[in-house]
Amino acid sequence: MKRLISILLLLSNFLLSIEVNLETNPTQESELYSGDGQKYFGERLFKGKFKENRQFRYNAKYVVAIDDRVSVKMWGTHDYLDDNLTVDKQGNIFIPEVGSVYLLGITADRVQEIIQQSVSKVFNSNVHLYANIKQYQDISLMVSGTVVNAGLYSGLSTDSIVQFIDKAGGIIRGEGSYRHIEILRDNQVIKSIDLYDFLTKGIMDNFQFKNADVILIKPLKRLISVTGDVRRPYFFELLPKEAMVEDILRYILPKEAVNSFILTTWRDKQEITTEYSLDKANTIPLKHGDKINFVSNYYIKNIEVHIEGEHKGTNFLSIPKGSTLYDILSKVQFTPLSDIQHIQFYRKKIALIQQSLLDVKLKDLEARVLSNNSTTKDEAAINQAESTQLLSFIQRAKEVKQKGQVVLRKHNNLKKIILEQGDRIFIAKKSNIVVVQGEVSIPTAIAYDKEMKLSDYIDFCGGYTDDADMNKILLIKANGRVIRYHDSLFSKSEDMMVEPSDSILVLQEVKTKNMLIFKDLTQILYQIALGAAVILKL
């Protein structure tokens, strides 16, 4: 109890002596620390993986302390075994017939030597000895400063500093420093710790804590944001008051092609952006609040495109920048099964645009669902059930990836379609199959029959289900072109002819009284069917 009181008094006096001086620029501070989702280097270190780890680790330079336990075994002309000799308040262990042996302050690698000296004074050389430290003492120390839960924590004197910080919940994101950590003993700083050494090199000092030590996490003072062509696009701390760009290169791991960087800094209360060559990294200083974007400003002479499907040869081609779709197709080795009339062409940029548009609609729908109000108890129950189903649909819809298909028509001039990095060309195999999916009784693949029209294929599949939207029937041609078909008495006379390799998608009818939700759902189902060729049910 006395020990606990003394530790609490020590902490109280220590906290009163702390002066926090956080130098910040108020114009940019909130923007920099929020980072729009950017992570801090090392923030995943403290996720509870260290705090439960409690194990004895031998350290040859460990200094024996009171309450440590020692194992001693003697054999020969005299036998003795005690696995639990405790170092008492005077720093001794007691061995029968040998007496007291003083070990306090002795390093672990000399314990056997010191005990052997005492044994040799009593017994002759025919007595053999083995001795070692079995268990270090338990200690209690304070973890203070910018940690989640400052307080008193127990452990072994050989436990690492990351174990004690993890027990305190870790360093507060955006407030605590990973590079300015101090260990205090008797109100004096006895050691400074930089966790970047552990994060980048795995170096951890085997420091020996003592009872009533204090681990102080200092406030975060100097921070920069790193983005661009690097393997670690995080917030980083600057250790000295002024560092050069060169000093952070070993932490950020720039990619091989990086040859310049764009530095954004605050000067005279305004943001200044300047681009520098990477060979100037040792001359450009950094200060708190700077933002660095590392870039690869090389002219790309070649791009890579993917060729998939029914053809001979490689699936990846490195071609000169500026090559056209015609240039590539004229070199492809087709097989007798290649369907060269229906080449499919996909572009990453188009897929990103499609995905972005879909995400916006899904967010709008989610907002409408969550704000859908009810006027009666019965209506509230209905809305709640419908909302649950819609939110589940939204989550599934977010997982659908758009393909980014560019539809090629027969009259297109392929010499004018310039290829881009990552373009994908798919050469379909000739097929005599028509696939029918969606809201039909038996979705299936049917052998092509030139006498059958679109409605005949649907009838062959057992007709529509009760959930089918007969105004939302899509005929997807082999080249990706989409034709919308309305199944009604007025459209029967203009029934569509289907060709080999076509697909028929029957969409689900949206059933809701909320017209805004109805509109959003209809558009989303239609867009998913067009952009991903997927039928997603509500």
C-alpha positions in Angstrom: 0.0 0.0 0.0 2.9 2.3 0.9 4.5 1.6 -2.5 1.2 2.5 -4.3 0.9 5.8 -2.4 4.5 6.7 -3.1 4.0 6.0 -6.8 0.8 8.1 -7.0 2.6 11.0 -5.2 5.5 10.7 -7.7 3.1 10.9 -10.6 1.2 13.9 -9.1 4.4 15.9 -8.7 5.6 14.9 -12.2 2.4 15.9 -13.9 2.5 19.3 -12.3 5.9 19.8 -13.7 5.0 19.1 -17.3 4.7 22.1 -19.7 3.0 21.4 -23.0 4.2 23.7 -25.8 2.7 22.5 -29.1 3.8 24.7 -31.9 1.1 24.7 -34.6 -0.2 26.8 -37.4 -3.9 27.4 -36.8 -4.6 28.1 -40.4 -3.7 24.6 -41.5 -3.8 22.4 -38.3 -7.3 21.0 -38.6 -6.9 20.2 -42.3 -3.5 18.5 -41.8 -4.4 16.4 -38.9 -7.7 15.2 -40.4 -5.9 14.1 -43.5 -9.0 13.1 -45.3 -8.6 9.5 -44.1 -4.8 9.5 -44.4 -3.1 7.2 -41.8 -0.3 8.0 -39.4 2.9 6.0 -39.7 2.8 3.3 -37.0 -0.8 3.8 -35.8 -1.5 0.1 -36.2 1.3 -0.8 -33.8 -1.0 -0.7 -30.7 -3.9 -3.0 -31.4 -3.8 -5.1 -28.3 -1.2 -7.6 -29.5 1.4 -6.7 -27.0 -0.5 -6.2 -23.7 -1.4 -9.8 -23.1 2.2 -11.0 -23.7 3.9 -11.7 -20.4 6.9 -13.9 -20.6 10.3 -14.3 -18.9 13.1 -13.3 -21.3 16.7 -14.0 -20.3 18.9 -10.9 -20.4 22.6 -11.4 -19.6 22.9 -7.8 -18.5 19.8 -7.8 -16.4 20.6 -6.4 -12.9 19.4 -8.5 -10.0 16.7 -6.8 -7.9 14.9 -7.4 -4.7 12.1 -10.1 -5.0 13.8 -11.8 -8.0 13.8 -15.6 -7.8 16.9 -17.7 -8.3 17.2 -21.4 -9.0 20.2 -23.3 -7.4 21.2 -26.9 -7.9 24.2 -28.6 -6.3 25.3 -32.2 -6.8 28.4 -34.4 -6.1 29.5 -34.9 -2.5 26.6 -32.6 -1.5 23.1 -32.5 -3.1 20.8 -29.5 -2.9 18.0 -28.2 -5.0 15.8 -25.1 -4.6 13.9 -23.7 -7.5 12.6 -20.6 -5.7 15.2 -18.7 -3.7 14.0 -15.1 -3.4 16.3 -12.1 -3.2 15.4 -10.6 0.2 15.2 -6.9 1.3 19.0 -7.0 2.1 19.8 -8.3 -1.4 20.7 -11.8 -0.3 19.5 -15.3 -1.0 20.0 -18.0 1.7 21.5 -21.4 0.9 21.5 -24.0 3.8 25.1 -24.9 4.9 26.4 -22.1 2.7 24.7 -19.1 4.2 23.8 -15.7 2.7 24.9 -14.9 -0.8 24.7 -11.2 -1.8 23.3 -10.8 -5.4 21.6 -7.4 -5.4 23.1 -5.3 -8.3 24.8 -8.3 -9.9 24.2 -8.9 -13.7 22.5 -12.1 -14.7 25.6 -13.5 -16.4 27.6 -13.4 -13.1 24.9 -15.0 -10.8 26.4 -18.5 -11.0 30.0 -17.2 -10.6 29.1 -15.3 -7.4 27.2 -18.2 -5.8 30.1 -20.6 -6.8 32.5 -18.4 -4.9 30.4 -18.7 -1.7 29.9 -22.5 -2.2 33.7 -23.1 -2.7 34.4 -21.6 0.7 32.4 -24.4 2.3 32.7 -27.4 0.0 35.5 -28.9 -1.9 35.8 -29.1 -5.7 33.7 -32.3 -5.8 30.5 -30.2 -5.4 29.1 -29.1 -8.7 26.8 -26.1 -9.1 24.2 -24.7 -11.6 22.4 -21.5 -10.9 20.3 -19.0 -12.8 17.6 -16.4 -12.5 14.2 -18.1 -12.7 11.9 -15.1 -12.5 12.3 -11.3 -12.5 10.4 -9.2 -10.0 7.0 -7.7 -10.8 7.0 -4.0 -11.0 4.4 -1.2 -11.4 5.0 1.9 -13.4 3.1 4.9 -14.8 2.3 5.5 -18.4 1.4 9.1 -18.9 1.1 11.8 -21.5 -0.8 11.5 -24.8 -2.0 7.9 -24.4 -5.6 6.7 -24.4 -5.7 5.5 -20.8 -2.9 7.0 -18.6 -2.4 5.1 -15.4 -0.5 2.6 -13.3 0.3 -0.7 -15.0 2.1 -3.8 -13.8 4.5 -6.1 -15.6 8.0 -7.6 -15.6 11.0 -5.3 -15.3 12.1 -6.7 -18.7 8.9 -6.1 -20.5 9.3 -3.8 -23.5 8.1 -0.2 -23.7 5.5 -1.2 -26.4 3.9 -3.6 -24.0 3.3 -1.0 -21.4 2.1 1.6 -23.9 -0.3 -1.0 -25.4 -1.7 -1.7 -21.9 -2.5 2.0 -21.7 -4.5 1.7 -24.9 -1.8 3.0 -27.3 -0.9 6.5 -28.4 -3.7 8.9 -29.1 -4.1 9.3 -32.9 -3.0 12.7 -34.1 -1.9 13.9 -30.6 0.8 11.6 -29.3 4.3 11.3 -30.6 6.0 8.0 -31.7 9.4 9.6 -31.7 9.4 11.7 -28.5 9.0 9.1 -25.7 10.8 9.6 -22.4 11.5 7.2 -19.4 11.7 9.1 -16.1 13.2 7.8 -12.8 13.1 10.0 -9.7 11.7 12.9 -11.9 14.8 12.7 -14.2 14.8 11.7 -17.8 17.0 8.6 -18.0 16.2 7.5 -21.6 14.6 8.7 -24.8 12.8 6.3 -27.2 12.1 6.7 -30.9 9.6 4.0 -32.0 10.5 4.6 -35.7 13.6 2.5 -35.0 11.4 -0.4 -34.1 8.9 0.2 -36.9 11.5 0.3 -39.6 14.4 -1.8 -38.3 12.9 -3.9 -35.6 15.4 -2.5 -33.1 14.1 -2.5 -29.5 16.4 -1.7 -26.6 16.4 -4.3 -23.8 15.8 -1.6 -21.2 15.3 -2.7 -17.6 12.4 -0.9 -15.8 12.2 -0.3 -12.1 9.3 0.2 -9.8 7.8 3.7 -10.0 9.4 4.5 -13.4 7.3 6.8 -15.6 6.8 6.4 -19.4 5.9 9.8 -20.8 4.5 10.1 -24.4 5.2 13.6 -25.5 2.8 15.6 -27.6 3.1 15.5 -31.4 4.8 18.6 -32.6 6.2 18.3 -36.1 4.2 16.5 -38.7 4.3 16.2 -42.5 2.0 14.5 -45.0 3.5 12.2 -47.7 1.5 11.1 -50.8 2.2 9.9 -54.3 4.3 7.1 -55.7 5.5 5.8 -52.3 4.9 2.5 -50.5 4.1 4.4 -47.3 1.7 7.3 -48.0 1.2 8.4 -44.3 1.7 11.2 -41.9 5.3 11.2 -40.6 6.9 12.9 -37.7 10.0 15.0 -38.0 12.5 14.4 -35.3 14.7 17.5 -35.5 13.2 21.0 -35.6 14.4 21.2 -39.3 14.9 18.1 -41.5 15.7 17.7 -45.1 13.5 15.8 -47.6 16.4 13.3 -47.8 15.9 12.4 -44.1 12.4 10.9 -44.7 13.2 8.8 -47.8 14.2 5.7 -45.8 10.8 5.8 -44.0 8.5 6.4 -47.0 10.0 3.9 -49.4 9.6 5.8 -52.7 8.9 3.6 -55.8 11.7 3.0 -58.3 10.3 5.4 -60.9 10.1 8.4 -58.6 12.3 11.3 -59.9 10.7 14.4 -58.4 8.6 15.7 -55.6 6.1 18.5 -55.1 6.4 20.4 -51.8 3.4 22.4 -50.5 4.4 24.6 -47.6 3.0 27.6 -45.7 4.7 30.9 -46.1 3.4 34.3 -45.1 0.0 32.8 -44.3 -0.4 31.3 -47.8 0.1 28.0 -49.4 3.1 27.8 -51.7 3.6 24.8 -54.1 7.0 24.0 -55.8 8.2 21.1 -57.7 11.8 19.8 -57.3 14.0 17.1 -58.8 14.6 14.2 -56.5 18.4 14.9 -56.5 17.6 18.1 -54.6 16.2 16.2 -51.6 19.3 16.8 -49.6 19.0 20.6 -49.9 15.2 21.2 -49.4 14.2 21.6 -45.7 11.0 20.5 -44.2 8.9 22.0 -41.4 5.7 21.2 -39.6 2.6 21.2 -41.8 4.4 20.6 -45.1 2.9 18.2 -47.7 5.0 16.2 -50.1 3.8 14.5 -53.2 6.3 12.2 -54.8 5.8 11.7 -58.6 7.3 9.9 -61.5 7.5 12.5 -64.3 8.7 10.2 -67.0 7.4 10.0 -70.5 5.9 6.6 -70.9 6.9 5.1 -74.2 5.0 1.8 -73.9 1.8 0.7 -72.4 0.4 -2.7 -71.5 -2.9 -4.1 -72.8 -4.6 -7.4 -72.1 -5.9 -9.7 -74.8 -8.2 -12.4 -73.5 -10.5 -15.0 -75.0 -10.2 -17.2 -78.1 -6.9 -16.4 -79.8 -3.3 -17.7 -80.1 -0.4 -16.1 -78.4 0.3 -14.0 -75.3 -2.4 -12.5 -73.1 -0.3 -9.4 -72.3 1.3 -7.0 -74.9 3.6 -4.1 -74.3 3.0 -1.8 -77.2 4.2 1.7 -78.2 2.1 4.5 -76.8 -0.3 5.8 -79.4 -1.1 2.4 -80.9 -4.7 1.9 -82.0 -7.1 -0.9 -81.6 -6.7 -1.7 -85.3 -2.9 -2.0 -84.9 -3.4 -4.7 -82.2 -6.2 -6.6 -83.8 -4.3 -6.8 -87.1 -1.5 -8.7 -85.3 -3.7 -11.0 -83.2 -3.6 -14.7 -84.3 -7.3 -15.7 -84.4 -8.5 -19.3 -84.3 -11.4 -20.8 -86.3 -13.5 -20.4 -83.2 -12.7 -16.7 -82.7 -15.9 -14.5 -83.1 -14.2 -11.6 -84.8 -17.5 -9.9 -85.5 -18.1 -9.3 -81.8 -14.9 -8.0 -80.3 -15.4 -6.7 -76.7 -13.3 -3.8 -75.5 -13.0 -2.7 -71.9 -11.3 0.4 -70.4 -10.4 1.1 -66.7 -11.2 4.8 -66.9 -14.7 4.0 -68.1 -15.2 1.4 -65.3 -14.1 4.1 -62.8 -16.6 6.6 -64.1 -19.4 3.9 -64.1 -18.5 2.9 -60.6 -18.4 6.5 -59.4 -21.9 7.2 -60.8 -23.2 4.0 -59.2 -21.7 4.9 -55.8 -23.4 8.3 -55.9 -26.8 6.8 -56.6 -26.3 4.2 -53.9 -25.4 6.9 -51.4 -28.5 8.9 -52.4 -30.7 5.8 -52.1 -29.2 5.0 -48.7 -29.9 8.6 -47.5 -33.5 8.4 -48.7 -34.0 5.0 -47.0 -32.6 6.2 -43.6 -34.7 9.4 -43.7 -38.0 7.7 -44.8 -40.5 8.9 -42.2 -43.8 7.3 -41.3 -47.1 8.8 -40.1 -48.7 5.7 -38.5 -47.6 2.7 -36.4 -48.5 0.3 -39.2 -46.8 2.3 -41.8 -43.7 2.5 -39.6 -43.6 -1.3 -39.3 -43.9 -1.7 -43.1 -41.2 1.0 -43.7 -38.8 -0.7 -41.3 -39.1 -4.1 -43.0 -38.7 -2.4 -46.4 -35.7 -0.4 -45.2 -33.9 -3.5 -43.9 -34.3 -5.2 -47.2 -33.2 -2.1 -49.1 -30.1 -1.6 -46.9 -29.1 -5.2 -47.5 -29.5 -4.6 -51.3 -27.4 -1.5 -51.1 -24.5 -3.4 -49.4 -24.7 -6.1 -52.1 -24.8 -3.5 -54.8 -21.7 -1.8 -53.5 -19.8 -5.0 -54.1 -20.7 -5.2 -57.8 -17.8 -4.0 -60.0 -18.5 -2.2 -63.2 -16.7 -3.6 -66.3 -16.2 -0.4 -68.3 -17.1 -1.8 -71.7 -16.9 0.3 -74.8 -19.3 -0.9 -77.4 -17.8 -1.4 -80.8 -20.1 -1.2 -83.8 -19.5 -2.4 -87.3 -19.0 1.1 -88.8 -16.5 2.2 -86.1 -13.1 3.2 -87.4 -10.7 1.1 -85.2 -7.7 3.2 -86.4 -9.1 6.1 -84.5 -9.4 4.3 -81.2 -6.1 4.9 -79.4 -5.3 2.4 -76.7 -4.6 3.4 -73.1 -2.7 1.6 -70.2 -4.6 -1.3 -68.9 -7.1 -1.6 -71.8 -8.6 -5.1 -72.1 -9.6 -6.8 -75.4 -11.8 -9.8 -75.2 -12.3 -12.1 -78.2 -15.3 -14.2 -77.7 -15.6 -17.8 -78.9 -18.3 -18.5 -81.5 -21.4 -19.7 -79.8 -24.8 -21.0 -80.8 -26.2 -20.3 -77.4 -28.6 -17.7 -76.1 -28.6 -17.1 -72.3 -31.8 -16.0 -70.5 -31.4 -14.6 -67.0 -33.3 -12.7 -64.4 -37.0 -12.9 -63.6 -38.0 -15.9 -65.6 -39.3 -19.2 -64.2 -36.2 -21.2 -65.3 -33.1 -19.1 -66.1 -31.1 -21.1 -68.6 -29.0 -21.3 -71.8 -30.9 -22.2 -75.0 -29.6 -23.4 -78.3 -30.0 -20.7 -80.9 -33.0 -21.1 -83.3 -33.3 -18.5 -86.1 -37.1 -18.9 -86.0 -37.4 -17.9 -82.4 -37.9 -14.3 -81.3 -37.2 -12.7 -77.9 -40.6 -13.6 -76.5 -40.2 -17.2 -77.7 -37.0 -17.6 -75.6 -38.8 -16.2 -72.5 -41.7 -18.6 -73.1 -39.2 -21.4 -73.4 -37.9 -20.6 -69.9 -41.4 -20.9 -68.4 -42.4 -17.2 -68.8 -42.0 -14.4 -66.4 -42.0 -14.6 -62.6 -44.4 -12.5 -60.5 -41.6 -10.1 -59.8 -40.7 -9.4 -63.5 -40.8 -5.9 -64.9 -42.0 -6.4 -68.4 -41.0 -2.8 -69.2 -37.3 -3.6 -68.3 -36.2 -6.4 -70.5 -32.8 -6.1 -72.0 -31.4 -7.8 -75.1 -27.6 -7.6 -74.8 -25.9 -8.2 -78.1 -22.6 -10.1 -78.4 -20.7 -6.9 -78.8 -22.1 -5.3 -75.7 -24.8 -3.2 -77.3 -28.0 -3.1 -75.2 -31.5 -2.9 -76.6 -34.5 -2.3 -74.3 -37.6 -4.4 -75.0 -41.2 -3.8 -73.8 -43.3 -6.9 -73.6 -46.9 -5.8 -74.2 -49.7 -6.3 -76.6 -48.4 -3.4 -78.6 -44.9 -4.7 -78.9 -45.7 -8.3 -79.9 -45.9 -7.3 -83.6 -42.4 -5.8 -83.3 -40.9 -8.7 -81.4 -37.1 -8.7 -81.6 -35.0 -11.2 -83.4 -32.2 -12.7 -81.3 -28.8 -13.7 -82.7 -26.3 -16.3 -81.5 -24.3 -15.3 -78.3 -27.0 -12.8 -77.3 -28.2 -12.6 -73.7 -31.6 -11.7 -72.4 -31.9 -10.0 -69.0 -35.4 -9.6 -67.4 -35.1 -7.1 -64.5 -37.1 -7.2 -61.3 -40.0 -4.8 -60.8 -39.5 -2.3 -58.1 -42.4 -2.3 -55.6 -42.5 0.7 -53.3 -44.9 3.5 -52.6 -42.1 6.0 -52.2 -41.6 7.5 -55.7 -38.1 8.9 -55.0 -36.9 5.4 -53.8 -38.7 3.8 -56.8 -36.8 6.1 -59.2 -33.4 5.5 -57.6 -33.9 1.7 -57.4 -35.0 1.5 -61.0 -31.9 3.4 -62.2 -29.6 1.4 -60.0 -30.9 -2.0 -61.2 -30.7 -0.8 -64.8 -27.2 0.6 -64.4 -25.9 -2.6 -62.7 -27.4 -4.7 -65.5 -25.8 -2.5 -68.2 -22.4 -1.9 -66.6 -21.7 -5.3 -65.0 -24.1 -7.6 -66.8 -25.4 -8.8 -63.4 -29.0 -9.3 -62.3 -29.1 -8.2 -58.7 -32.4 -9.1 -56.9 -34.0 -6.9 -54.2 
